[in-house]
Amino acid sequence: MKGSGFLIGAAIAVALNAGAHVAAKAAEPIVIGLFGPMSGERSALGARFKEAATMFADDLNQAGGIAGRSIEIKIEDSRGNPREAATLAQKFAQDPAVLAVVGGQTSTESMAAGPILAEAKLAQVAPTAGHPDYVKISPYQFRTTPTHASMVQPHVDMLMKKLGMKKIAIVYFKDDWGMVTNTMMSKRLKELGAEVVLSEAMIPETRDFRPLITKIRAAAPDGVFLVSHYAESALFMQQLRQADPKLKVAGTDTLNDPKFIELASGAAEGVVMPTPFLASAPEAVKFAKAYEAKFGKEPNYYSAFTWDAMLIVTSAMKDLAAAGKPITRQAVRDQIAAAAPLKGVSGSLKYEGSGDLGERQINYIVVKGKGYEPFN
């Protein structure tokens, strides 16, 4: 009997310890990795990632989290460097607490991280990686931004219909995004009868654009299509306006950040660009007001697409918890792919057979003074 009592006591102790372990596990936070350029020339965009993700997590945690578990964002700085992005992906992969990843900012850094995250079975939702090859890496890659290909026609319409350009100079940043956009745009413009009088790469870290501007003026275009990031574009615009104050300029949505206007010091005035997000849209108004109240600035599409990336990831986790299923890396990925449509701040969110969402509404804006206004 003494032996039996001992065994029963031991069994009870094991059960209690097991229960304590389960309870402790249930109380642990759910960790989501986030990476982007938190420092360097594109840090204003990384700041948007951080602001939107932490705001989302704060709101969700105040509402009770996911099945009583809080959300924790593990934020890492890629500096916009693909090698650093790959290192961070390895860091996320080796941390068993990380169950999904949001990032990065450029297609180049997102694609550098992609194979590593896929091998670790981590779903990667990139807010602003539009390169066609990004979602081809594996079934673990998703995005919330329109693809480069889907933006070709809105860009063409902006240049030819809205701005009346027939002879166009394309200045593109020499990275994956810039080069593929230049190729697709040059092809489509020529198909529609426009003349691409110059197609010139903007070399990273260039500070003197005067030789390039001389080429542009010699080509005598109706206007310039600027496919570049906000910091380099601001400097380019300063030097262009010194040489030609009136030449029409349109850019990509990468210029949709107040930092572009600030750094250009007045030279950005009149630059037109598309935007896949409007803070005044009905689905975005509540989010935009809360964002501005918290951070003192209106959200842009970097903010909105990061918010929606967080919505996609956490909704998948909620669905798993509601079904009584464990929240694992593989399960999160599978639920993202299979989830019903969600209503995000940038529109409807639904993946259908790939990591791409359906067609997004595109609007146009123009730099006026210290901000942006609708351009019709």
Secondary structure, 3 states (H helix, E strand, C coil): CHHHHHHHHHHHHHHHHHHHHHHHHHHCCEEEEEEECCCCCCHHHHHHHHHHHHHHHHHHHHCCCECCECEEEEEEECCCCHHHHHHHHHHHHHCCCEEEEECCCCHHHHHHHHHHHHHCCCCEEECCCCCCCHHHCCCCEEECCCCHHHHHHHHHHHHHHHCCCCEEEEEEECCHHHHHHHHHHHHHHHHCCCEEEEEEEECCCCCCCHHHHHHHHHHCCCEEEEECCHHHHHHHHHHHHHHCCCCEEEECHHHCCHHHHHHHCCCCCCCEEEECCCCCCCCCHHHHHHHHHHHCCCCCHHHHHHHHHHHHHHHHHHHHHHCCCCCCHHHHHHHHHHCCCEEECCEEECCCCCCCCCCCCCEEEEEECCEEEECC
